[in-house]
Amino acid sequence: MPDWLQQTFGNAPTEPWRTLVARLVAALLLGIVVVGIHRATRGRTSDHSTTFPATLVMLCVLIAMVTQVIGDNFARAFSLAGVLSIVRFRTIVRDTKDTAFVIFAVVVGMSAGAGQPTVALIGLATVAIAAAIYRDHPHEAAKVLHKKTLIVKLTWTPELETQLRDALSKHVSEVHSLGASTIRQGSAMELHYRVILLPTASLPQLIADLNHLEGVLAAELRAEHSEN
């Protein structure tokens, strides 16, 4: 290698390139196993069913890469901790089980990058058993699919609350109040509810029934995970 290249990349890893490739490939395969455990124990209950699996796999590989870069350099390790903290706290993961799987992917990727396959394999088996014991049940998956956030804007009267509950009972199985605020300089109110729709519920009919109530100004139904 030319001298100028040796000077430029003097702090390059001492491991052979074949070792680096093997560790990254191992991280990729282990990440796929992590996704398999997630799908087997969480199913469709996760709010991130489309993007979350790919995130877990990439996270395993990225952490394995970062582990190679850090090596025994403590300054780099602290820099990594700061960067990951920024990413973590700017990313919303609403479900604590999904948060656990993010940590799971990080640890597995770190184990692969550090050349500790035994730790990764034993950890995979142990976490898989724990996740299987506390796996989500089918009725929880159905709840996630039918869980919505309902926003109703209205001019408040005591009778309207009863009418609102009666109208909702035809379309939802559960209603939970999330909050309330005044709008239009205090002349109206905005109510937020978390609702679980019935399997036979019609979204247009639900909104139409609410709008027919005297005093209701507007009604909006959102997927719950879209609300910040």
PAZAPA-4460 file (N, C-alpha, C; in steps of 0.05 Angstrom, whole numbers, plus 32768, in hexadecimal, padded with zeros to 4 digits):
% residues 228
    n_x    n_y    n_z   ca_x   ca_y   ca_z    c_x    c_y    c_z   seq   type   mol
   8011   7FE8   8000   8000   8000   8000   8012   8019   8000     1      M     A
   800B   802D   7FF0   801B   8046   7FEF   801D   8053   800A     2      P     A
   8033   8062   800F   8037   806E   8029   8021   8082   802F     3      D     A
   8017   8091   801B   8003   80A5   8021   7FE8   8098   8029     4      W     A
   7FE3   8081   801F   7FCB   8073   8028   7FCE   8068   8044     5      L     A
   7FE6   805F   804A   7FEB   8055   8066   7FE9   806C   807A     6      Q     A
   7FF2   8084   8072   7FF0   809B   8084   7FD3   80A4   8087     7      Q     A
   7FC4   80A3   8071   7FA8   80AC   8072   7F97   8099   8082     8      T     A
   7F9B   807F   807F   7F8B   806B   808D   7F9B   805C   80A1     9      F     A
   7FAC   806B   80B0   7FBD   805E   80C4   7FAE   8052   80DB    10      G     A
   7F95   805B   80E0   7F86   8051   80F6   7F71   803C   80ED    11      N     A
   7F75   8031   80D6   7F63   801D   80CB   7F63   8004   80DD    12      A     A
   7F4D   7FF4   80DD   7F4C   7FDC   80EE   7F62   7FC9   80E6    13      P     A
   7F6C   7FBB   80FA   7F81   7FA8   80F6   7F77   7F8C   80ED    14      T     A
   7F5C   7F87   80F0   7F51   7F6E   80E9   7F52   7F6B   80CA    15      E     A
   7F56   7F52   80C1   7F55   7F4E   80A4   7F39   7F55   8099    16      P     A
   7F39   7F5C   807F   7F1F   7F65   8074   7F0B   7F4E   8073    17      W     A
   7F16   7F35   8071   7F03   7F1E   8071   7EF5   7F1C   808C    18      R     A
   7F03   7F22   80A1   7EF6   7F22   80BC   7EE0   7F37   80BE    19      T     A
   7EE6   7F4F   80B3   7ED2   7F64   80B4   7EB9   7F5C   80A4    20      L     A
   7EBE   7F51   808C   7EA7   7F49   807C   7E97   7F33   808A    21      V     A
   7EA5   7F20   8096   7E97   7F0A   80A4   7E86   7F14   80BB    22      A     A
   7E90   7F28   80C9   7E81   7F33   80E0   7E68   7F43   80D6    23      R     A
   7E6B   7F51   80C0   7E54   7F60   80B6   7E3F   7F4E   80AB    24      L     A
   7E48   7F38   809D   7E35   7F25   8093   7E26   7F17   80AA    25      V     A
   7E36   7F11   80BF   7E2A   7F04   80D7   7E15   7F17   80E3    26      A     A
   7E1C   7F31   80E4   7E09   7F44   80EF   7DEF   7F45   80DE    27      A     A
   7DF2   7F44   80C4   7DDB   7F44   80B2   7DC9   7F2B   80B8    28      L     A
   7DD6   7F14   80B9   7DC6   7EFC   80BE   7DB9   7EFC   80DA    29      L     A
   7DC8   7F05   80EE   7DBC   7F07   8109   7DA6   7F1B   810A    30      L     A
   7DA8   7F31   80FB   7D93   7F45   80F9   7D79   7F39   80ED    31      G     A
   7D7D   7F28   80D9   7D65   7F1A   80CE   7D58   7F08   80E2    32      I     A
   7D68   7EFB   80F3   7D5D   7EEA   8108   7D4E   7EFB   811C    33      V     A
   7D59   7F13   8123   7D4B   7F25   8135   7D2F   7F2D   812A    34      V     A
   7D2E   7F33   8110   7D15   7F39   8103   7D02   7F22   8104    35      V     A
   7D0D   7F09   8100   7CFB   7EF2   8102   7CEF   7EEE   811D    36      G     A
   7CFF   7EF4   8132   7CF4   7EF2   814D   7CDF   7F08   8151    37      I     A
   7CE4   7F20   8147   7CD1   7F36   814A   7CB6   7F2F   813C    38      H     A
   7CB8   7F24   8124   7C9F   7F1E   8116   7C90   7F06   8123    39      R     A
   7C9F   7EF3   812D   7C92   7EDC   8139   7C84   7EE2   8153    40      A     A
   7C8F   7EF6   8162   7C84   7EFC   817C   7C73   7F15   817D    41      T     A
   7C75   7F26   8169   7C66   7F3F   8168   7C51   7F3F   8153    42      R     A
   7C56   7F31   813D   7C43   7F30   8127   7C3C   7F4C   811D    43      G     A
   7C23   7F53   811B   7C1A   7F6C   8110   7C13   7F80   8126    44      R     A
   7C1B   7F7A   813F   7C15   7F8D   8154   7C28   7FA5   8155    45      T     A
   7C3E   7FA3   8146   7C51   7FB9   8146   7C46   7FD0   8134    46      S     A
   7C4A   7FE9   813D   7C42   8000   812E   7C54   8004   8115    47      D     A
   7C6B   7FF6   8114   7C7E   7FFB   80FF   7C82   7FE1   80EF    48      H     A
   7C6C   7FD4   80E8   7C6D   7FBA   80DB   7C7A   7FBA   80C0    49      S     A
   7C7C   7FD1   80B2   7C88   7FD1   8097   7CA5   7FD9   8097    50      T     A
   7CAD   7FEC   80A7   7CC8   7FF6   80A7   7CD9   7FEC   80BE    51      T     A
   7CCD   7FE3   80D3   7CDC   7FDB   80EB   7CEF   7FC3   80E6    52      F     A
   7CE6   7FAE   80D8   7CF8   7F97   80D3   7D12   7F9F   80C4    53      P     A
   7D0F   7FB0   80AF   7D27   7FB9   80A1   7D39   7FC9   80B3    54      A     A
   7D2D   7FD9   80C4   7D3D   7FE9   80D7   7D4D   7FD8   80E9    55      T     A
   7D42   7FC2   80F3   7D50   7FB0   8106   7D68   7FA4   80F8    56      L     A
   7D64   7F9A   80DF   7D7A   7F8E   80D0   7D91   7FA2   80CB    57      V     A
   7D8A   7FB9   80C1   7D9E   7FCD   80BC   7DAC   7FD6   80D5    58      M     A
   7D9D   7FD7   80EB   7DA9   7FE0   8105   7DBE   7FCC   810E    59      L     A
   7DB9   7FB2   810A   7DCD   7F9E   8111   7DE7   7FA2   8101    60      C     A
   7DE4   7FA6   80E7   7DFC   7FA9   80D6   7E0A   7FC3   80DD    61      V     A
   7DFC   7FD9   80E1   7E08   7FF2   80E7   7E17   7FF2   8101    62      L     A
   7E0B   7FE6   8115   7E19   7FE4   812F   7E32   7FD3   812D    63      I     A
   7E30   7FBD   811D   7E48   7FAD   8119   7E5E   7FBD   810C    64      A     A
   7E57   7FCE   80F8   7E6A   7FE0   80EC   7E77   7FF3   8100    65      M     A
   7E65   7FFF   810F   7E6F   8013   8123   7E81   8006   8137    66      V     A
   7E7B   7FED   813F   7E8C   7FDF   8152   7EA8   7FDC   8146    67      T     A
   7EAA   7FD7   812C   7EC5   7FD4   811F   7ED3   7FEF   8120    68      Q     A
   7EC4   8005   811C   7ED1   801F   811B   7EDB   8027   8137    69      V     A
   7ECB   8021   814B   7ED3   8029   8167   7EEB   801A   8170    70      I     A
   7EEB   7FFF   816E   7F01   7FF0   8178   7F04   7FF4   8196    71      G     A
   7F1C   7FFC   819E   7F22   8001   81BA   7F24   801F   81C0    72      D     A
   7F1A   8030   81AE   7F1C   804D   81B0   7F04   8057   81C1    73      N     A
   7F0A   8060   81D9   7EF5   8069   81EB   7EE8   8083   81E1    74      F     A
   7EF7   8095   81D5   7EEC   80AE   81CB   7ED7   80A8   81B5    75      A     A
   7EDD   8095   81A4   7ECA   808E   818F   7EB1   8082   819C    76      R     A
   7EB5   8073   81B1   7E9E   8066   81BE   7E8B   807B   81CA    77      A     A
   7E96   808F   81D6   7E85   80A5   81E1   7E78   80B5   81CB    78      F     A
   7E86   80B9   81B5   7E79   80C6   819E   7E61   80B7   8194    79      S     A
   7E65   809C   8192   7E4F   808B   8189   7E37   808D   819B    80      L     A
   7E3C   808D   81B5   7E26   808F   81C9   7E17   80A8   81C5    81      A     A
   7E25   80BE   81C0   7E17   80D8   81BC   7E06   80D8   81A3    82      G     A
   7E11   80CD   818D   7E02   80CC   8174   7DE9   80BB   8176    83      V     A
   7DEC   80A3   8182   7DD5   8091   8185   7DC0   809D   8198    84      L     A
   7DC8   80AC   81AB   7DB5   80B9   81BD   7DA4   80CD   81AE    85      S     A
   7DB0   80DC   819D   7DA1   80F0   818D   7D8D   80E1   817B    86      I     A
   7D97   80CC   816D   7D85   80BD   815B   7D6E   80B1   816B    87      V     A
   7D74   80A5   8182   7D5F   8097   8191   7D4A   80AB   819B    88      R     A
   7D52   80C1   81A6   7D3E   80D3   81B1   7D2F   80E4   819D    89      F     A
   7D38   80E3   8183   7D2A   80F1   816E   7D19   80DD   815E    90      R     A
   7D19   80C4   8166   7D09   80AF   8159   7CF4   80A5   816C    91      T     A
   7CDB   80A6   8164   7CC5   809D   8175   7CC1   807F   8171    92      I     A
   7CC4   806F   8186   7CBD   8053   8186   7CA9   8050   819D    93      V     A
   7C8F   804F   8195   7C7A   8051   81A9   7C77   8038   81BA    94      R     A
   7C7E   8021   81B0   7C7A   8008   81BE   7C94   8000   81CC    95      D     A
   7C92   7FFA   81E6   7CAA   7FF3   81F5   7CB6   7FD8   81EC    96      T     A
   7CA6   7FC6   81E1   7CB1   7FAD   81D7   7CC2   7FB3   81BE    97      K     A
   7CB9   7FC5   81AD   7CC9   7FCC   8195   7CE3   7FDA   819E    98      D     A
   7CE2   7FE9   81B3   7CFB   7FF5   81BE   7D0E   7FE0   81C7    99      T     A
   7D03   7FCB   81D3   7D14   7FB4   81DC   7D21   7FA7   81C4   100      A     A
   7D12   7FA4   81AE   7D1E   7F98   8196   7D33   7FA9   8189   101      F     A
   7D30   7FC4   818B   7D45   7FD6   8182   7D5F   7FD1   8191   102      V     A
   7D5D   7FD0   81AC   7D74   7FCA   81BD   7D7F   7FAE   81B6   103      I     A
   7D6E   7F9B   81B1   7D75   7F80   81AA   7D87   7F80   8191   104      F     A
   7D7E   7F8F   817C   7D8D   7F91   8163   7DA8   7F9E   8168   105      A     A
   7DA9   7FB3   8179   7DC2   7FC0   817F   7DD6   7FAD   818C   106      V     A
   7DCD   7F9E   81A0   7DDF   7F8C   81AE   7DE8   7F76   819D   107      V     A
   7DD6   7F6B   818C   7DDE   7F55   817A   7DF3   7F5F   8166   108      V     A
   7DEE   7F77   815A   7E01   7F82   8148   7E1C   7F88   8155   109      G     A
   7E1B   7F91   816D   7E34   7F96   817C   7E44   7F7D   8181   110      M     A
   7E35   7F67   8188   7E42   7F4D   818D   7E4F   7F43   8173   111      S     A
   7E41   7F45   815D   7E4C   7F3C   8144   7E65   7F4D   813C   112      A     A
   7E63   7F67   813F   7E79   7F78   8138   7E91   7F74   814A   113      G     A
   7E8D   7F6C   8163   7EA3   7F68   8175   7EAF   7F4B   8173   114      A     A
   7EA4   7F3B   8161   7EAE   7F20   815E   7EA6   7F0E   8175   115      G     A
   7E8D   7F12   817F   7E83   7F01   8195   7E6A   7EF3   818C   116      Q     A
   7E6C   7EE0   8179   7E53   7ED3   816F   7E45   7EC2   8185   117      P     A
   7E54   7EB8   8198   7E48   7EA8   81AD   7E34   7EB9   81BD   118      T     A
   7E3D   7ED1   81C4   7E2B   7EE3   81D3   7E12   7EEA   81C3   119      V     A
   7E16   7EEF   81A9   7DFF   7EF5   8198   7DEB   7EDE   8196   120      A     A
   7DF6   7EC5   8192   7DE4   7EAE   818F   7DD5   7EA7   81A9   121      L     A
   7DE4   7EA8   81BF   7DD7   7EA2   81D9   7DC2   7EB8   81DF   122      I     A
   7DC9   7ED1   81D9   7DB6   7EE7   81DD   7D9D   7EE4   81CC   123      G     A
   7DA1   7EDC   81B2   7D8A   7ED7   81A1   7D77   7EC2   81AC   124      L     A
   7D83   7EAC   81B5   7D72   7E97   81C0   7D63   7E9F   81D9   125      A     A
   7D71   7EAD   81EB   7D65   7EB6   8204   7D4F   7ECA   8200   126      T     A
   7D54   7EDE   81EF   7D40   7EF2   81EA   7D28   7EE6   81DB   127      V     A
   7D2E   7ED3   81C9   7D18   7EC7   81BA   7D05   7EB8   81CE   128      A     A
   7D10   7EAB   81E2   7CFF   7E9D   81F5   7CEF   7EB1   8205   129      I     A
   7CFC   7EC7   820E   7CED   7EDC   821D   7CD7   7EE8   820C   130      A     A
   7CDD   7EEE   81F3   7CC9   7EFA   81E1   7CB2   7EE7   81DC   131      A     A
   7CB8   7ECD   81DA   7CA3   7EBA   81D5   7C91   7EB7   81ED   132      A     A
   7C9C   7EB9   8205   7C8C   7EB7   821E   7C79   7ECE   821F   133      I     A
   7C82   7EE6   8218   7C72   7EFE   821B   7C69   7F08   81FF   134      Y     A
   7C64   7EF6   81ED   7C5B   7EFD   81D2   7C3F   7F09   81D3   135      R     A
   7C3A   7F19   81BE   7C20   7F26   81BC   7C0B   7F12   81B3   136      D     A
   7BF2   7F15   81BC   7BDD   7F04   81B5   7BCD   7F0E   819D   137      H     A
   7BBF   7EFD   818F   7BB1   7F06   8176   7B9E   7F1D   817B   138      P     A
   7B90   7F1D   8192   7B7D   7F33   8197   7B8B   7F4E   819A   139      H     A
   7BA4   7F4D   81A3   7BB4   7F66   81A5   7BBB   7F70   8189   140      E     A
   7BC1   7F5E   8177   7BC6   7F66   815B   7BAE   7F73   814F   141      A     A
   7B96   7F67   8154   7B7E   7F73   8149   7B79   7F8F   8154   142      A     A
   7B7F   7F93   816D   7B7C   7FAD   8179   7B8D   7FC2   816C   143      K     A
   7BA7   7FBB   8166   7BB9   7FCD   8159   7BAF   7FD5   813E   144      V     A
   7BA4   7FC2   812F   7B9B   7FC8   8114   7B82   7FDB   8114   145      L     A
   7B72   7FD9   8129   7B5A   7FE9   812B   7B5C   8001   813E   146      H     A
   7B74   8006   8148   7B78   801C   815A   7B7B   8037   814B   147      K     A
   7B6B   804A   8152   7B6C   8064   8145   7B6B   807B   815A   148      K     A
   7B73   8093   8151   7B6F   80AB   8160   7B59   80BB   8154   149      T     A
   7B45   80C2   8165   7B2E   80D1   815C   7B30   80ED   8167   150      L     A
   7B2D   8101   8155   7B2D   811D   815D   7B12   8129   8156   151      I     A
   7B04   8134   816A   7AEA   8140   8166   7AEB   815D   816F   152      V     A
   7AE2   816F   815D   7AE0   818B   8163   7AC2   8192   8166   153      K     A
   7ABB   819E   817D   7A9E   81A2   8182   7A9A   81BB   8194   154      L     A
   7A81   81C3   8195   7A78   81D7   81A9   7A6C   81C7   81BF   155      T     A
   7A77   81C8   81D7   7A70   81B6   81EC   7A56   81BB   81FA   156      W     A
   7A46   81A6   81FD   7A2E   81A6   820E   7A2E   818C   821E   157      T     A
   7A22   818B   8236   7A22   8172   8245   7A15   815B   8236   158      P     A
   7A00   8161   8227   79F2   814C   8218   7A03   8140   8202   159      E     A
   7A15   8150   81F7   7A25   8147   81E0   7A37   8130   81E8   160      L     A
   7A41   8130   8200   7A53   811A   8209   7A45   80FF   8207   161      E     A
   7A2C   80FE   8211   7A1D   80E5   820F   7A17   80DD   81F2   162      T     A
   7A10   80F1   81E2   7A0B   80EB   81C6   7A24   80E1   81B8   163      Q     A
   7A3A   80ED   81BF   7A54   80E5   81B3   7A5B   80C9   81BA   164      L     A
   7A58   80C1   81D3   7A5D   80A6   81DC   7A4A   8092   81CE   165      R     A
   7A31   8099   81CC   7A1E   8087   81BF   7A25   8083   81A1   166      D     A
   7A2E   8098   8194   7A35   8095   8178   7A4E   8084   8174   167      A     A
   7A61   8088   8187   7A7A   8078   8185   7A75   805A   818B   168      L     A
   7A62   8054   819D   7A5D   8039   81A5   7A55   8027   818D   169      S     A
   7A4B   8033   8178   7A42   8023   8161   7A5A   801B   814F   170      K     A
   7A71   8027   8154   7A88   8023   8142   7AA1   801A   8150   171      H     A
   7AA3   801E   816A   7ABC   8018   8178   7AB7   8006   8190   172      V     A
   7ACB   7FF7   8198   7AC9   7FE5   81AF   7AD4   7FF2   81C8   173      S     A
   7AE7   8005   81C5   7AF3   8012   81DC   7AF7   8030   81D5   174      E     A
   7AF3   8040   81EA   7AF8   805D   81E7   7B08   8067   81FF   175      V     A
   7B1E   8074   81FA   7B2E   807F   8210   7B34   809D   820A   176      H     A
   7B2F   80AE   821D   7B34   80CA   821A   7B52   80D0   821C   177      S     A
   7B5C   80DF   8209   7B79   80E6   8208   7B7E   8103   8211   178      L     A
   7B6A   8114   820C   7B6E   8130   8214   7B59   8142   8208   179      G     A
   7B59   815B   8210   7B46   816F   8207   7B53   818A   8207   180      A     A
   7B4A   819C   81F5   7B55   81B7   81F4   7B40   81C9   81E8   181      S     A
   7B42   81E3   81ED   7B2F   81F6   81E2   7B3A   8200   81C7   182      T     A
   7B29   8207   81B5   7B30   8212   819B   7B1E   822A   8195   183      I     A
   7B24   8238   8180   7B14   824F   8178   7B10   8263   818F   184      R     A
   7B26   8269   819C   7B25   827C   81B2   7B12   8274   81C8   185      Q     A
   7B10   825A   81CD   7B00   8250   81E3   7AE3   824B   81DD   186      G     A
   7ADB   8250   81C4   7ABF   824B   81BD   7AB9   822E   81B6   187      S     A
   7ACD   821E   81B3   7AC9   8202   81AC   7ADF   81F1   81B9   188      A     A
   7ADC   81D7   81B8   7AEF   81C5   81C4   7AF8   81B0   81B0   189      M     A
   7B10   81A6   81B5   7B1B   8190   81A4   7B22   8179   81B7   190      E     A
   7B15   8162   81B2   7B18   814A   81C3   7B27   8135   81B4   191      L     A
   7B39   8128   81C2   7B49   8112   81B7   7B43   80F8   81C5   192      H     A
   7B3D   80E3   81B5   7B37   80C9   81BF   7B48   80B4   81B2   193      Y     A
   7B4E   809F   81C1   7B59   8087   81B5   7B43   8072   81B3   194      R     A
   7B3D   8068   819B   7B27   8056   8197   7B31   803C   818A   195      V     A
   7B23   8026   8190   7B28   800C   8183   7B0F   8006   8172   196      I     A
   7B13   8007   8158   7AFC   8003   8146   7AF2   7FE6   8147   197      L     A
   7AD8   7FE3   8144   7ACD   7FC8   8140   7AD5   7FBD   8125   198      L     A
   7AD8   7FA3   8122   7ADF   7F98   8107   7ACC   7FA0   80F1   199      P     A
   7AB3   7FA5   80F8   7A9F   7FAC   80E3   7A9C   7FCA   80E0   200      T     A
   7AAC   7FD9   80EE   7AA8   7FF6   80ED   7AAF   8002   80D2   201      A     A
   7A9F   8016   80CA   7AA4   8025   80B1   7AAE   8041   80B9   202      S     A
   7AC6   8048   80B0   7AD1   8062   80B6   7AC0   8079   80AC   203      L     A
   7AB7   8079   8093   7AA6   808F   8089   7A8C   8091   8099   204      P     A
   7A80   807A   80A1   7A67   807B   80B0   7A6C   8086   80CC   205      Q     A
   7A83   807F   80D8   7A89   808A   80F3   7A8B   80A8   80F2   206      L     A
   7A9A   80B2   80DF   7A9E   80CF   80DC   7A83   80DD   80D6   207      I     A
   7A73   80D0   80C5   7A59   80DC   80BE   7A47   80DD   80D6   208      A     A
   7A46   80C8   80E6   7A36   80C7   80FE   7A3E   80DD   8112   209      D     A
   7A58   80E2   8115   7A61   80F7   8127   7A5A   8112   811C   210      L     A
   7A5D   8116   8103   7A57   8131   80F7   7A39   8137   80F8   211      N     A
   7A28   8123   80FA   7A0C   8128   80FC   7A03   8131   8117   212      H     A
   7A14   812E   812B   7A0D   8137   8146   7A0D   8156   8147   213      L     A
   79F9   8161   8153   79F7   817E   8156   7A0D   8187   8169   214      E     A
   7A1D   819A   8160   7A33   81A4   8170   7A4E   819B   8167   215      G     A
   7A50   8185   8158   7A69   817B   814E   7A71   818B   8135   216      V     A
   7A89   8197   8136   7A92   81A8   8121   7AA3   8198   810C   217      L     A
   7AB2   8185   8116   7AC3   8175   8104   7ACC   815C   8113   218      A     A
   7AD1   8147   8104   7ADB   812E   8110   7AF1   8122   80FE   219      A     A
   7B06   8118   810A   7B1D   810E   80FB   7B26   80F4   8108   220      E     A
   7B2D   80E0   80F7   7B36   80C6   8101   7B52   80C2   80F5   221      L     A
   7B65   80BB   8106   7B81   80B7   80FD   7B8B   809C   8107   222      R     A
   7B9E   8091   80F8   7BAD   807B   8103   7BBD   8084   811B   223      A     A
   7BBC   8075   8131   7BC7   807F   814A   7BE4   8086   8148   224      E     A
   7BF4   8076   813A   7C11   807B   813A   7C19   8093   8129   225      H     A
   7C05   809F   811B   7C0B   80B7   810B   7C0A   80D0   811C   226      S     A
   7BFF   80CE   8134   7BFD   80E5   8146   7C16   80E9   8155   227      E     A
   7C21   8102   8155   7C39   8107   8164   7C33   8112   817F   228      N     A
***
